[in-house]
């Protein structure tokens, strides 16, 4: 017979085992700012707890066969820094020749790690943004059993100290940590942008090691990193299809709710609101960013929205504060130059323009600003040449519109006609761009049609040649994109 004590122990063990089998352990969901490496299921649960519904769910860091193929034999390197560097070099080789966007998300779909991995393996990637390549590197490192986190880069050891030119979702890096030391001093930091084509002012000129020049980073918890992905999706949606602004509005709102406090997210949402036609709402949203980070990119972003709200004086105050905080932040220098010129302060404008040009001579915004100055001064051929250069550097409809308008003004109708056909093709599936193109057509017609000069009141002067007609302004029409 089985002793009573042993029988009791067996019964207790059976009950305990049944309890373990049939009672699921409560999932511990990290709070915003709490750093942890999450698998897909726990990330999904985390986002749901933070208010993201199933229809807006994102999984940007999934590990699939394409991610593992990119890692390849690098996973066999010695654990720690050697393995991390081997994986970074494997990705860098695939990024060679890819043009990197430091800040501008453009209109293309923002790709998750597995989607970008697949595109790279198929050699179909021409342009990528910082978030995409950084998220992919982080996912590759995790697939090789390394603890890695996505980080926002705040400052760089580069000609422009601030890490992003727009104040919105700009530059990211990947930090690798000891397994039990997330958020402490990283073993190594990688900046994937430096493996591609990046301007010198943004810390370009990297190598296959992706050596980071970051001097100040902010690690993101996985839920917040996914929320940044959701915000980027909203930003690209509103640019690609302004008629879908309600969806972009909802996505941007959910992204803010799901992330730890972020100045970049507030400015990104402000851009969504602005594209939807809410100029005042956009300014209010961007101003919230200053409560988190009063740095040059955020102040400049607020200044841009103040100009849109017809508050040029307040905008100038913010730009002067931005330059004081970071004299190397050329976007503030360029915008202040533009404001001074608009107010007739030519010398003050020139001083800030020269500062911007010295810092970022190849930036398309600086080239376009110089073109505008040349055109305003009547140096039409030089201005046109600079506009061509700026439009070739960046796929910007605004720059192409302005070039078309300038070509019509000086009578280069064949080139203008060819560019007009390209603009029409680009605008064919975008109602907002169609409206903008119609407005630009009207302005171009006015610019290309000289107005007859008034007859002199003194009959004695009738035989004198009439004065040259005044060159029309090349300012683009005020067209609101979106609903």
C-alpha positions as CSV (number, residue, x, y, z in Angstrom):
1,X,0.0,0.0,0.0
2,X,1.1,3.6,-0.7
3,X,1.8,5.5,2.5
4,X,-0.8,8.2,3.3
5,X,1.8,11.0,3.3
6,X,3.2,10.0,-0.2
7,X,-0.4,9.7,-1.6
8,X,-1.1,13.2,-0.3
9,X,2.0,14.5,-2.0
10,X,1.1,12.9,-5.3
11,X,-2.4,14.4,-5.2
12,X,-0.9,17.9,-4.4
13,X,1.5,17.6,-7.3
14,X,-1.2,16.6,-9.8
15,X,-3.3,19.6,-8.7
16,X,-0.4,22.0,-9.0
17,X,0.5,20.6,-12.4
18,X,-3.1,21.1,-13.6
19,X,-3.1,24.6,-12.3
20,X,0.0,25.4,-14.3
21,X,-1.4,23.8,-17.5
22,X,-4.9,25.3,-17.3
23,X,-4.2,28.7,-15.8
24,X,-2.3,31.0,-18.1
25,X,0.4,33.1,-16.5
26,X,-0.5,36.8,-16.4
27,X,1.5,38.7,-19.1
28,X,3.6,41.5,-17.8
29,X,3.3,44.4,-20.3
30,X,6.1,47.0,-20.1
31,X,5.1,50.6,-19.5
32,X,6.1,53.4,-21.8
33,X,9.8,54.0,-21.3
34,X,10.4,50.6,-19.8
35,X,13.1,49.0,-21.9
36,X,12.7,45.3,-22.9
37,X,13.2,43.2,-26.0
38,X,9.7,42.1,-27.0
39,X,8.6,39.3,-29.3
40,X,5.7,39.9,-31.8
41,X,3.0,38.6,-29.5
42,X,4.1,40.7,-26.5
43,X,4.6,43.8,-28.7
44,X,1.0,43.3,-30.0
45,X,-0.3,43.0,-26.5
46,X,1.6,46.1,-25.4
47,X,0.2,48.2,-28.2
48,X,-3.3,47.0,-27.5
49,X,-2.9,47.9,-23.9
50,X,-1.7,51.4,-25.0
51,X,-4.9,51.9,-27.1
52,X,-3.9,50.8,-30.6
53,X,-6.8,48.8,-32.2
54,X,-6.3,45.7,-34.2
55,X,-7.0,47.5,-37.5
56,X,-4.0,49.8,-36.9
57,X,-1.7,47.2,-35.5
58,X,1.9,47.3,-36.7
59,X,4.7,44.7,-36.4
60,X,7.8,46.5,-37.7
61,X,10.4,44.2,-36.1
62,X,9.3,40.7,-37.1
63,X,12.0,38.1,-37.8
64,X,11.5,36.1,-40.9
65,X,13.5,34.1,-43.4
66,X,14.6,37.3,-45.3
67,X,16.0,38.9,-42.2
68,X,17.9,35.7,-41.4
69,X,19.2,35.5,-45.0
70,X,20.6,39.0,-44.7
71,X,22.4,38.0,-41.4
72,X,23.8,34.9,-43.1
73,X,27.1,33.6,-41.7
74,X,27.6,36.7,-39.6
75,X,25.6,35.1,-36.8
76,X,28.5,32.6,-36.3
77,X,30.9,35.3,-35.3
78,X,32.0,35.5,-31.6
79,X,29.1,36.7,-29.4
80,X,29.1,40.4,-28.4
81,X,30.8,43.2,-30.3
82,X,32.4,41.0,-33.0
83,X,29.1,39.4,-33.9
84,X,27.3,42.8,-33.9
85,X,30.0,44.3,-36.2
86,X,29.8,41.4,-38.6
87,X,26.0,41.8,-38.9
88,X,26.4,45.6,-39.4
89,X,28.9,45.0,-42.2
90,X,26.6,42.4,-43.9
91,X,23.8,45.0,-44.0
92,X,26.2,47.8,-45.0
93,X,27.2,45.9,-48.1
94,X,23.6,45.7,-49.2
95,X,23.1,49.4,-48.6
96,X,26.0,50.5,-50.7
97,X,24.7,53.0,-53.3
98,X,21.3,53.4,-51.6
99,X,20.3,57.1,-51.2
100,X,19.5,57.8,-47.6
101,X,16.9,60.3,-46.5
102,X,18.0,61.9,-43.2
103,X,14.6,63.4,-42.3
104,X,12.2,63.6,-45.2
105,X,9.9,60.5,-45.2
106,X,8.8,61.2,-48.8
107,X,5.6,59.5,-50.2
108,X,6.7,55.9,-50.5
109,X,5.4,53.3,-48.0
110,X,7.5,53.0,-44.9
111,X,8.8,49.4,-44.9
112,X,8.9,47.0,-41.9
113,X,12.2,45.1,-41.2
114,X,11.1,42.0,-43.2
115,X,9.8,44.0,-46.1
116,X,13.0,46.0,-46.4
117,X,15.1,42.8,-46.0
118,X,13.2,41.3,-48.9
119,X,13.6,44.4,-51.1
120,X,17.4,44.5,-50.4
121,X,17.8,40.8,-51.2
122,X,16.0,41.5,-54.6
123,X,18.2,44.6,-55.2
124,X,15.0,46.8,-55.4
125,X,16.0,49.5,-52.9
126,X,17.0,52.9,-54.3
127,X,16.0,55.2,-51.4
128,X,15.6,54.4,-47.7
129,X,14.9,56.5,-44.6
130,X,16.8,56.3,-41.3
131,X,14.0,54.5,-39.4
132,X,13.7,51.7,-41.9
133,X,17.4,50.8,-42.0
134,X,17.8,51.2,-38.3
135,X,14.8,49.0,-37.5
136,X,16.1,46.4,-39.9
137,X,19.6,46.3,-38.3
138,X,18.1,46.0,-34.8
139,X,15.9,43.1,-36.0
140,X,18.9,41.4,-37.6
141,X,20.9,41.7,-34.4
142,X,18.1,40.3,-32.3
143,X,17.8,37.3,-34.7
144,X,21.4,36.5,-33.8
145,X,20.6,36.6,-30.0
146,X,21.9,40.1,-29.3
147,X,20.2,42.7,-27.2
148,X,19.6,45.7,-29.3
149,X,17.3,48.8,-29.1
150,X,16.3,51.5,-31.5
151,X,17.4,55.0,-30.4
152,X,16.6,58.5,-31.4
153,X,19.7,60.5,-32.2
154,X,19.6,64.0,-30.7
155,X,23.1,65.3,-31.3
156,X,26.0,64.5,-33.6
157,X,29.7,65.2,-33.9
158,X,29.1,66.7,-37.4
159,X,29.0,70.1,-39.1
160,X,25.4,70.3,-38.1
161,X,25.2,69.3,-34.4
162,X,21.5,68.7,-34.3
163,X,20.7,65.3,-35.7
164,X,17.7,66.1,-37.9
165,X,16.9,69.0,-40.2
166,X,13.1,69.1,-39.8
167,X,12.3,68.6,-36.1
168,X,10.2,65.6,-36.9
169,X,11.0,61.9,-37.0
170,X,14.5,62.1,-38.3
171,X,17.6,60.2,-37.4
172,X,17.8,56.8,-35.6
173,X,20.7,54.6,-34.4
174,X,20.9,51.1,-33.0
175,X,22.5,50.5,-29.6
176,X,23.7,47.0,-28.6
177,X,23.8,46.2,-24.8
178,X,24.9,43.4,-22.5
179,X,21.9,41.1,-22.1
180,X,21.1,42.2,-18.6
181,X,22.0,45.9,-19.1
182,X,19.5,47.5,-21.4
183,X,19.6,51.2,-21.3
184,X,23.0,51.4,-19.6
185,X,26.2,52.1,-21.4
186,X,26.0,50.4,-24.9
187,X,28.6,48.0,-26.0
188,X,28.5,49.7,-29.5
189,X,26.2,52.1,-31.4
190,X,25.6,51.8,-35.1
191,X,24.3,54.5,-37.4
192,X,23.0,52.7,-40.6
193,X,22.7,56.0,-42.5
194,X,26.4,56.3,-42.7
195,X,26.6,53.2,-44.9
196,X,24.7,55.0,-47.7
197,X,24.9,58.3,-49.4
198,X,24.5,61.0,-46.7
199,X,25.5,64.7,-47.0
200,X,28.7,65.8,-45.3
201,X,26.7,68.3,-43.1
202,X,24.7,65.3,-41.7
203,X,27.8,63.3,-40.7
204,X,28.2,61.4,-43.9
205,X,31.3,59.7,-45.2
206,X,30.9,56.5,-43.2
207,X,32.1,53.0,-44.0
208,X,31.0,49.4,-43.7
209,X,31.3,49.6,-39.9
210,X,28.4,52.1,-39.7
211,X,30.5,53.9,-37.0
212,X,28.1,56.3,-35.2
213,X,28.9,60.0,-34.6
214,X,26.1,60.3,-32.2
215,X,27.0,62.3,-29.0
216,X,23.5,62.1,-27.5
217,X,20.9,59.3,-28.0
218,X,17.6,58.4,-26.5
219,X,16.8,54.6,-26.3
220,X,13.2,53.8,-27.2
221,X,11.1,51.0,-25.6
222,X,9.7,48.6,-28.2
223,X,6.2,49.9,-27.9
224,X,7.3,53.5,-28.5
225,X,9.6,52.4,-31.4
226,X,6.5,50.8,-33.0
227,X,4.5,53.9,-32.4
228,X,7.1,55.9,-34.3
229,X,6.6,53.5,-37.2
230,X,2.8,54.2,-37.0
231,X,3.5,57.9,-37.1
232,X,5.7,57.5,-40.1
233,X,2.9,55.6,-41.9
234,X,0.6,58.5,-41.2
235,X,3.1,61.0,-42.5
236,X,3.6,59.1,-45.8
237,X,-0.1,58.5,-46.2
238,X,-1.0,62.2,-45.9
239,X,1.6,63.1,-48.5
240,X,0.7,60.2,-50.9
241,X,-3.1,60.5,-50.6
242,X,-4.3,63.7,-49.0
243,X,-7.9,62.4,-49.4
244,X,-7.2,59.9,-46.7
245,X,-6.4,62.5,-44.2
246,X,-9.0,61.1,-41.6
247,X,-7.0,57.9,-41.5
248,X,-3.7,59.7,-41.2
249,X,-5.2,61.9,-38.4
250,X,-6.3,58.8,-36.4
251,X,-3.0,57.0,-36.9
252,X,-1.0,60.0,-35.7
253,X,-3.3,60.3,-32.6
254,X,-2.8,56.7,-31.8
255,X,1.0,56.9,-32.2
256,X,1.2,59.7,-29.7
257,X,-0.9,57.7,-27.3
258,X,1.2,54.6,-27.6
259,X,4.6,56.2,-27.2
260,X,6.6,57.7,-24.3
261,X,6.7,61.5,-24.5
262,X,8.4,62.6,-27.7
263,X,9.0,66.0,-29.1
264,X,9.6,64.5,-32.5
265,X,6.1,62.8,-32.5
266,X,4.4,66.1,-31.7
267,X,6.0,67.8,-34.6
268,X,5.3,64.9,-36.9
269,X,1.6,65.0,-36.0
270,X,1.6,68.8,-36.5
271,X,2.7,68.0,-40.1
272,X,-0.2,65.7,-40.6
273,X,-2.6,68.3,-39.2
274,X,-1.1,71.0,-41.5
275,X,-1.5,68.8,-44.6
276,X,-5.1,68.3,-43.6
277,X,-5.7,72.1,-43.6
278,X,-5.6,72.6,-39.9
279,X,-2.9,75.4,-39.7
280,X,-3.9,76.6,-36.2
281,X,-4.2,73.1,-34.8
282,X,-0.8,72.2,-36.3
283,X,0.8,75.1,-34.5
284,X,-0.8,74.1,-31.2
285,X,0.5,70.6,-31.6
286,X,4.0,71.6,-32.5
287,X,4.2,74.0,-29.6
288,X,3.7,71.0,-27.3
289,X,7.1,69.7,-28.5
290,X,8.8,72.7,-26.9
291,X,7.6,71.5,-23.5
292,X,9.8,68.4,-24.1
293,X,12.8,69.7,-26.0
294,X,13.5,73.4,-26.7
295,X,16.2,72.7,-29.2
296,X,16.9,74.2,-32.6
297,X,14.9,71.7,-34.8
298,X,11.8,72.0,-32.7
299,X,12.0,75.9,-32.5
300,X,12.5,76.0,-36.3
301,X,9.5,73.7,-36.9
302,X,7.3,76.0,-34.7
303,X,8.6,79.0,-36.6
304,X,7.6,77.5,-39.9
305,X,4.0,77.0,-38.6
306,X,4.0,80.5,-37.2
307,X,4.7,81.9,-40.7
308,X,1.8,79.8,-42.0
309,X,-0.3,81.4,-39.3
310,X,0.9,84.9,-40.4
311,X,3.0,85.5,-37.3
312,X,6.3,86.4,-38.9
313,X,7.5,88.4,-35.9
314,X,7.0,85.5,-33.5
315,X,8.7,83.1,-36.1
316,X,11.7,85.4,-36.2
317,X,12.0,85.2,-32.4
318,X,12.0,81.4,-32.4
319,X,14.5,81.3,-35.3
320,X,16.9,83.6,-33.4
321,X,16.6,81.4,-30.3
322,X,17.2,78.3,-32.5
323,X,20.4,79.8,-33.9
324,X,21.5,80.8,-30.4
325,X,21.0,77.2,-29.2
326,X,22.8,75.7,-32.2
327,X,24.5,78.1,-34.7
328,X,25.3,75.0,-36.9
329,X,21.6,74.4,-37.5
330,X,21.5,75.6,-41.1
331,X,17.7,75.3,-41.6
332,X,17.1,78.0,-39.1
333,X,19.8,80.2,-40.7
334,X,18.1,79.6,-44.2
335,X,14.6,80.4,-42.9
336,X,15.7,83.5,-41.1
337,X,17.4,84.7,-44.3
338,X,14.2,84.1,-46.2
339,X,12.2,86.1,-43.6
340,X,14.6,89.0,-43.6
341,X,14.5,89.2,-47.4
342,X,10.7,89.1,-47.4
343,X,10.8,92.1,-45.0
344,X,13.1,94.0,-47.3
345,X,16.2,93.5,-45.0
346,X,18.6,92.4,-47.8
347,X,21.8,92.7,-45.8
348,X,20.5,90.8,-42.8
349,X,19.1,88.1,-45.1
350,X,22.4,87.8,-46.9
351,X,24.3,87.3,-43.6
352,X,22.1,84.3,-42.6
353,X,22.0,82.9,-46.1
354,X,25.8,82.9,-46.2
355,X,25.9,81.1,-42.9
356,X,23.5,78.4,-44.2
357,X,25.4,78.0,-47.4
358,X,28.7,77.6,-45.6
359,X,27.2,74.8,-43.4
360,X,25.3,73.0,-46.1
361,X,26.2,74.1,-49.6
362,X,24.7,71.0,-51.2
363,X,21.3,71.0,-49.4
364,X,18.5,71.4,-51.9
365,X,16.7,73.9,-49.6
366,X,19.8,76.2,-49.6
367,X,20.3,75.9,-53.4
368,X,16.6,76.7,-53.9
369,X,16.9,79.7,-51.6
370,X,19.8,81.1,-53.6
371,X,17.8,80.5,-56.8
372,X,15.0,82.6,-55.4
373,X,17.4,85.4,-54.5
374,X,18.9,85.4,-58.0
375,X,15.5,85.4,-59.6
376,X,14.3,88.3,-57.4
377,X,17.5,90.2,-58.4
378,X,16.8,89.7,-62.1
379,X,19.6,87.2,-62.6
380,X,17.2,84.9,-64.4
381,X,19.6,82.4,-66.1
382,X,21.6,81.9,-62.9
383,X,18.4,81.4,-60.9
384,X,17.0,78.9,-63.4
385,X,20.2,76.9,-63.3
386,X,20.1,76.7,-59.5
387,X,16.5,75.7,-59.5
388,X,17.3,72.9,-62.0
389,X,20.1,71.8,-59.6
390,X,17.8,71.8,-56.6
391,X,15.0,70.0,-58.4
392,X,17.4,67.3,-59.6
393,X,18.7,66.7,-56.0
394,X,15.3,66.2,-54.4
395,X,12.0,64.8,-55.7
396,X,10.0,67.9,-54.6
397,X,6.9,68.9,-56.3
398,X,7.2,72.4,-54.9
399,X,10.6,72.8,-56.5
400,X,9.4,71.5,-59.8
401,X,6.4,73.8,-59.8
402,X,8.7,76.7,-59.1
403,X,11.0,75.7,-61.9
404,X,8.1,75.4,-64.3
405,X,6.8,78.8,-63.4
406,X,10.3,80.4,-63.8
407,X,10.8,78.7,-67.2
408,X,7.5,80.1,-68.4
409,X,8.4,83.6,-67.2
410,X,11.6,83.8,-69.2
411,X,10.2,82.2,-72.3
412,X,11.8,78.8,-72.2
413,X,8.6,77.2,-73.4
414,X,10.0,74.0,-74.8
415,X,11.6,73.0,-71.5
416,X,8.6,74.2,-69.6
417,X,6.3,72.1,-71.8
418,X,8.4,69.0,-71.1
419,X,8.4,69.6,-67.4
420,X,4.6,70.4,-67.5
421,X,4.0,66.9,-68.9
422,X,6.0,65.3,-66.1
423,X,4.1,67.3,-63.5
424,X,0.8,66.3,-65.0
425,X,1.8,62.6,-64.8
426,X,2.9,63.0,-61.2
427,X,-0.4,64.7,-60.3
428,X,-2.7,62.3,-62.3
429,X,-3.7,60.3,-59.2
430,X,-3.6,63.0,-56.6
431,X,-6.5,65.5,-56.5
432,X,-4.6,67.9,-54.3
433,X,-1.6,68.0,-56.7
434,X,-4.1,68.5,-59.6
435,X,-5.5,71.6,-57.9
436,X,-2.0,72.9,-57.2
437,X,-1.0,72.3,-60.8
438,X,-4.0,74.2,-62.1
439,X,-3.1,77.2,-59.8
440,X,0.5,77.1,-61.0
441,X,-0.7,77.0,-64.6
442,X,-2.7,80.1,-64.1
443,X,0.3,81.8,-62.5
444,X,2.6,80.6,-65.3
445,X,0.2,82.1,-67.9
446,X,0.2,85.4,-66.2
447,X,4.0,85.3,-65.9
448,X,4.5,84.5,-69.6
449,X,2.1,87.2,-70.8
450,X,3.7,90.7,-70.7
451,X,1.3,93.4,-69.7
452,X,1.3,96.4,-72.1
453,X,3.0,99.4,-70.4
454,X,0.7,102.5,-69.8
455,X,1.0,105.3,-72.3
456,X,2.8,108.3,-71.0
457,X,0.6,111.3,-70.2
458,X,3.1,113.7,-71.9
459,X,2.6,113.5,-75.7
460,X,6.2,114.6,-76.2
461,X,7.3,111.3,-74.8
462,X,5.3,109.1,-77.1
463,X,8.3,108.4,-79.4
464,X,10.5,107.2,-76.5
465,X,10.8,103.5,-75.9
466,X,8.4,102.2,-73.2
467,X,9.9,101.0,-69.9
468,X,10.5,97.3,-69.4
469,X,7.6,95.4,-67.7
470,X,8.2,94.5,-64.1
471,X,9.1,90.8,-63.6
472,X,6.3,89.0,-61.9
473,X,6.9,87.4,-58.5
474,X,7.9,83.7,-58.6
475,X,6.1,83.0,-55.3
476,X,4.0,79.8,-55.5
477,X,0.3,80.2,-55.1
478,X,-1.1,79.4,-51.7
479,X,-2.5,76.0,-52.3
480,X,-3.8,73.9,-49.4
481,X,-3.2,70.2,-49.8
482,X,-5.8,67.8,-48.4
483,X,-9.4,68.3,-47.3
